[in-house]
C-alpha cells in the first residue's frame, strides 16, 4: 500500500512541476511577445509574492532576449559561411558550371 501511495505522490508531483514549468514558460513568452526585451521589472513591496513572480518573469525575459540575440548572430554567421561555401563549390566545379549557375541565379 505504501509503495502505491509513494508512486502516486511522485507522479502527481512530477505532473504539477511540469504544469508549473509550462505556466512559467508561457508567462515569459507572453511577456517577451508583448513588451519585448525591454520588459520592465515592477516591484511592489506590499505584495511580495507578485514581486517574486515579476522577478522570475523578468529573469526569463532577459534569458530569452539573450538566447534570441545569440541565435540571430549565429544564424547570420552560418548563413554567410554557407554562401561562401556555395561560391567556393561553384568555382571549383569549373567555368561551365559557374556560367550556368550565374545565368540561372544571378
C-alpha positions, 0 to 999 in steps of 0.5 A: 500500500505504501509503495502505491501511495509513494508512486502516486505522490511522485507522479502527481508531483512530477505532473504539477512541476511540469504544469508549473514549468509550462505556466512559467514558460508561457508567462515569459513568452507572453511577456517577451511577445508583448513588451519585448526585451525591454520588459520592465521589472515592477516591484511592489513591496506590499505584495511580495509574492507578485514581486517574486513572480515579476522577478522570475518573469523578468529573469526569463525575459532577459534569458530569452532576449539573450538566447534570441540575440545569440541565435540571430548572430549565429544564424547570420554567421552560418548563413554567410559561411554557407554562401561562401561555401556555395561560391567556393563549390561553384568555382571549383566545379569549373567555368561551365558550371559557374556560367550556368549557375550565374545565368540561372541565379544571378 
